[in-house]
Amino acid sequence: MRDAFTRILSRAKYAAIGGAIGGAVGGVFSRNAASTGAALGALLGAAIGEKRVDAVSYISEIKERKSEIPSLANE
């Protein structure tokens, strides 16, 4: 359950950041470009947020597995 909330919050955070950046860049050109830039930025930000959480959880899983393997140096 906690993983689901983490994924949702990460996706929302990066979507908001991407939307703000896309809107700002598009706003340099026109009002319509600002709207389109914000939508595309939010879409890209949500995708990045989703992948970032997956990568972090995958790395922590690898670290846990590595700690379970006994080291030859400790024997």
Backbone as JSON Lines, residues from 0, in Angstrom:
{"i":0,"aa":"M","n":[0.83,-1.19,0.0],"ca":[0.0,0.0,0.0],"c":[0.87,1.25,0.0]}
{"i":1,"aa":"R","n":[1.94,1.2,0.79],"ca":[2.82,2.36,0.86],"c":[3.51,2.61,-0.48]}
{"i":2,"aa":"D","n":[3.86,1.52,-1.17],"ca":[4.5,1.67,-2.48],"c":[3.57,2.35,-3.48]}
{"i":3,"aa":"A","n":[2.29,2.04,-3.39],"ca":[1.33,2.67,-4.29],"c":[1.23,4.17,-4.04]}
{"i":4,"aa":"F","n":[1.19,4.56,-2.77],"ca":[1.13,5.99,-2.44],"c":[2.41,6.7,-2.85]}
{"i":5,"aa":"T","n":[3.54,6.05,-2.66],"ca":[4.81,6.64,-3.06],"c":[4.84,6.87,-4.56]}
{"i":6,"aa":"R","n":[4.37,5.89,-5.31],"ca":[4.35,6.02,-6.77],"c":[3.4,7.14,-7.21]}
{"i":7,"aa":"I","n":[2.24,7.22,-6.58],"ca":[1.25,8.25,-6.93],"c":[1.8,9.65,-6.64]}
{"i":8,"aa":"L","n":[2.4,9.81,-5.46],"ca":[2.93,11.13,-5.1],"c":[4.13,11.53,-5.96]}
{"i":9,"aa":"S","n":[4.97,10.57,-6.3],"ca":[6.11,10.88,-7.16],"c":[5.63,11.29,-8.55]}
{"i":10,"aa":"R","n":[4.66,10.55,-9.07],"ca":[4.13,10.87,-10.39],"c":[3.49,12.25,-10.4]}
{"i":11,"aa":"A","n":[2.74,12.58,-9.35],"ca":[2.08,13.89,-9.27],"c":[3.09,15.02,-9.14]}
{"i":12,"aa":"K","n":[4.12,14.8,-8.33],"ca":[5.14,15.83,-8.12],"c":[5.87,16.14,-9.42]}
{"i":13,"aa":"Y","n":[6.3,15.11,-10.11],"ca":[7.04,15.34,-11.36],"c":[6.13,15.85,-12.47]}
{"i":14,"aa":"A","n":[4.85,15.48,-12.45],"ca":[3.91,16.01,-13.44],"c":[3.71,17.51,-13.22]}
{"i":15,"aa":"A","n":[3.63,17.93,-11.97],"ca":[3.46,19.36,-11.67],"c":[4.71,20.15,-12.08]}
{"i":16,"aa":"I","n":[5.87,19.61,-11.79],"ca":[7.11,20.28,-12.18],"c":[7.23,20.36,-13.7]}
{"i":17,"aa":"G","n":[6.94,19.25,-14.37],"ca":[7.01,19.22,-15.83],"c":[6.0,20.16,-16.47]}
{"i":18,"aa":"G","n":[4.81,20.23,-15.9],"ca":[3.79,21.13,-16.41],"c":[4.19,22.59,-16.27]}
{"i":19,"aa":"A","n":[4.79,22.92,-15.14],"ca":[5.23,24.3,-14.91],"c":[6.34,24.69,-15.88]}
{"i":20,"aa":"I","n":[7.29,23.8,-16.06],"ca":[8.4,24.09,-16.97],"c":[7.89,24.17,-18.41]}
{"i":21,"aa":"G","n":[7.05,23.23,-18.8],"ca":[6.51,23.25,-20.16],"c":[5.66,24.48,-20.43]}
{"i":22,"aa":"G","n":[4.88,24.89,-19.45],"ca":[4.06,26.09,-19.61],"c":[4.91,27.35,-19.71]}
{"i":23,"aa":"A","n":[5.98,27.39,-18.94],"ca":[6.87,28.56,-18.99],"c":[7.58,28.66,-20.33]}
{"i":24,"aa":"V","n":[8.06,27.54,-20.82],"ca":[8.75,27.55,-22.12],"c":[7.77,27.89,-23.24]}
{"i":25,"aa":"G","n":[6.58,27.29,-23.21],"ca":[5.58,27.59,-24.23],"c":[5.06,29.01,-24.14]}
{"i":26,"aa":"G","n":[5.03,29.56,-22.93],"ca":[4.55,30.92,-22.74],"c":[5.42,31.97,-23.39]}
{"i":27,"aa":"V","n":[6.66,31.61,-23.68],"ca":[7.55,32.54,-24.39],"c":[7.02,32.8,-25.79]}
{"i":28,"aa":"F","n":[6.36,31.8,-26.37],"ca":[5.91,31.92,-27.75],"c":[4.48,32.43,-27.87]}
{"i":29,"aa":"S","n":[3.53,31.78,-27.2],"ca":[2.14,32.24,-27.27],"c":[1.32,31.56,-26.18]}
{"i":30,"aa":"R","n":[0.08,31.98,-26.06],"ca":[-0.82,31.41,-25.06],"c":[-1.16,29.96,-25.4]}
{"i":31,"aa":"N","n":[-1.38,29.69,-26.67],"ca":[-1.68,28.32,-27.08],"c":[-0.48,27.4,-26.87]}
{"i":32,"aa":"A","n":[0.7,27.92,-27.15],"ca":[1.91,27.11,-26.95],"c":[2.14,26.86,-25.46]}
{"i":33,"aa":"A","n":[1.75,27.79,-24.62],"ca":[1.89,27.6,-23.17],"c":[1.0,26.46,-22.7]}
{"i":34,"aa":"S","n":[-0.21,26.41,-23.22],"ca":[-1.14,25.35,-22.84],"c":[-0.63,23.99,-23.32]}
{"i":35,"aa":"T","n":[-0.18,23.94,-24.55],"ca":[0.33,22.7,-25.11],"c":[1.61,22.28,-24.39]}
{"i":36,"aa":"G","n":[2.49,23.23,-24.13],"ca":[3.73,22.92,-23.43],"c":[3.48,22.4,-22.03]}
{"i":37,"aa":"A","n":[2.5,22.98,-21.34],"ca":[2.17,22.51,-19.99],"c":[1.63,21.08,-20.03]}
{"i":38,"aa":"A","n":[0.78,20.79,-21.0],"ca":[0.23,19.44,-21.11],"c":[1.32,18.42,-21.42]}
{"i":39,"aa":"L","n":[2.17,18.75,-22.37],"ca":[3.25,17.82,-22.72],"c":[4.26,17.68,-21.59]}
{"i":40,"aa":"G","n":[4.55,18.78,-20.92],"ca":[5.47,18.72,-19.78],"c":[4.93,17.88,-18.65]}
{"i":41,"aa":"A","n":[3.64,18.0,-18.39],"ca":[3.03,17.19,-17.33],"c":[3.05,15.71,-17.69]}
{"i":42,"aa":"L","n":[2.8,15.41,-18.95],"ca":[2.84,14.02,-19.4],"c":[4.25,13.44,-19.27]}
{"i":43,"aa":"L","n":[5.23,14.19,-19.69],"ca":[6.62,13.75,-19.59],"c":[7.04,13.65,-18.12]}
{"i":44,"aa":"G","n":[6.64,14.61,-17.3],"ca":[6.97,14.58,-15.88],"c":[6.37,13.38,-15.17]}
{"i":45,"aa":"A","n":[5.15,13.03,-15.51],"ca":[4.51,11.87,-14.9],"c":[5.25,10.58,-15.27]}
{"i":46,"aa":"A","n":[5.68,10.5,-16.52],"ca":[6.44,9.32,-16.96],"c":[7.77,9.23,-16.23]}
{"i":47,"aa":"I","n":[8.43,10.36,-16.06],"ca":[9.71,10.37,-15.34],"c":[9.51,9.99,-13.88]}
{"i":48,"aa":"G","n":[8.47,10.52,-13.26],"ca":[8.17,10.19,-11.86],"c":[7.89,8.72,-11.66]}
{"i":49,"aa":"E","n":[7.21,8.12,-12.61],"ca":[6.9,6.69,-12.55],"c":[8.19,5.86,-12.64]}
{"i":50,"aa":"K","n":[9.04,6.21,-13.57],"ca":[10.28,5.46,-13.77],"c":[11.25,5.66,-12.61]}
{"i":51,"aa":"R","n":[11.26,6.85,-12.04],"ca":[12.17,7.13,-10.94],"c":[11.85,6.27,-9.72]}
{"i":52,"aa":"V","n":[10.58,6.13,-9.39],"ca":[10.19,5.3,-8.26],"c":[10.52,3.84,-8.53]}
{"i":53,"aa":"D","n":[10.3,3.38,-9.76],"ca":[10.63,2.01,-10.1],"c":[12.13,1.75,-9.96]}
{"i":54,"aa":"A","n":[12.94,2.7,-10.4],"ca":[14.39,2.53,-10.31],"c":[14.86,2.52,-8.86]}
{"i":55,"aa":"V","n":[14.31,3.4,-8.04],"ca":[14.71,3.46,-6.64],"c":[14.32,2.17,-5.92]}
{"i":56,"aa":"S","n":[13.13,1.67,-6.18],"ca":[12.71,0.43,-5.52],"c":[13.54,-0.75,-6.0]}
{"i":57,"aa":"Y","n":[13.92,-0.75,-7.28],"ca":[14.75,-1.83,-7.81],"c":[16.13,-1.8,-7.18]}
{"i":58,"aa":"I","n":[16.71,-0.62,-7.02],"ca":[18.04,-0.49,-6.42],"c":[18.01,-0.93,-4.96]}
{"i":59,"aa":"S","n":[16.98,-0.54,-4.21],"ca":[16.9,-0.95,-2.81],"c":[16.71,-2.46,-2.69]}
{"i":60,"aa":"E","n":[15.99,-3.06,-3.63],"ca":[15.82,-4.51,-3.63],"c":[17.16,-5.21,-3.87]}
{"i":61,"aa":"I","n":[17.96,-4.69,-4.78],"ca":[19.28,-5.25,-5.06],"c":[20.17,-5.14,-3.82]}
{"i":62,"aa":"K","n":[20.12,-4.0,-3.14],"ca":[20.93,-3.81,-1.93],"c":[20.54,-4.8,-0.84]}
{"i":63,"aa":"E","n":[19.24,-5.07,-0.71],"ca":[18.79,-6.04,0.29],"c":[19.3,-7.43,-0.04]}
{"i":64,"aa":"R","n":[19.24,-7.8,-1.3],"ca":[19.74,-9.12,-1.71],"c":[21.23,-9.23,-1.48]}
{"i":65,"aa":"K","n":[21.94,-8.16,-1.76],"ca":[23.39,-8.17,-1.59],"c":[23.77,-8.33,-0.12]}
{"i":66,"aa":"S","n":[23.01,-7.72,0.78],"ca":[23.31,-7.84,2.21],"c":[23.0,-9.23,2.74]}
{"i":67,"aa":"E","n":[22.14,-9.98,2.07],"ca":[21.8,-11.32,2.51],"c":[22.87,-12.34,2.13]}
{"i":68,"aa":"I","n":[23.68,-12.04,1.12],"ca":[24.72,-12.95,0.66],"c":[25.91,-12.84,1.6]}
{"i":69,"aa":"P","n":[26.34,-13.94,2.2],"ca":[27.49,-13.85,3.1],"c":[28.77,-13.55,2.31]}
{"i":70,"aa":"S","n":[29.55,-12.71,2.87],"ca":[30.8,-12.33,2.23],"c":[31.88,-13.35,2.52]}
{"i":71,"aa":"L","n":[32.74,-13.61,1.55],"ca":[33.83,-14.56,1.75],"c":[34.89,-13.97,2.68]}
{"i":72,"aa":"A","n":[34.99,-12.65,2.74],"ca":[35.99,-12.01,3.59],"c":[35.65,-12.18,5.06]}
{"i":73,"aa":"N","n":[34.38,-12.34,5.39],"ca":[33.98,-12.45,6.8],"c":[34.13,-13.88,7.34]}
{"i":74,"aa":"E","n":[34.38,-14.84,6.48],"ca":[34.46,-16.23,6.93],"c":[35.79,-16.58,7.5]}
